Amino acid sequence: MRAAIRSIMSLDVDDLDGWAPESESWALGLQILAGPDDGPGEESFELTVCNLAWLAERVRRDGVYDGRHHLVVERYDWSTLRVFVERRVRACHGPTWRDVAVQLARLGYWEFEDYQP
């Protein structure tokens, strides 16, 4: 089984293709909805895309910054970023959806990451 993207969106920006940062330091939240490539369903994986200036500000402010679920880019280019995300998602595979989702959770925060029934 492999992961398949159902959609990529941002709660911060309506038009990811046309968006341009307004300052030298920026960060943008992304939500990937992905599910098994061989069936229905989707789950949410959230990550932050930021540039080096934004990351440097956080390190200067706090001394340490935990970069989990972040993609750091030199500049915002939606087509390049989308290709990267699509390749990372396509590379996730395993015998069960849980195995695949655990791999996806290395990229973005999985809505069921710490779920206990």
Helices and strands as residue ranges (DSSP letters): E 3-9, E 27-36, E 43-51, H 52-62, E 70-73, H 78-90, H 97-104, E 109-110
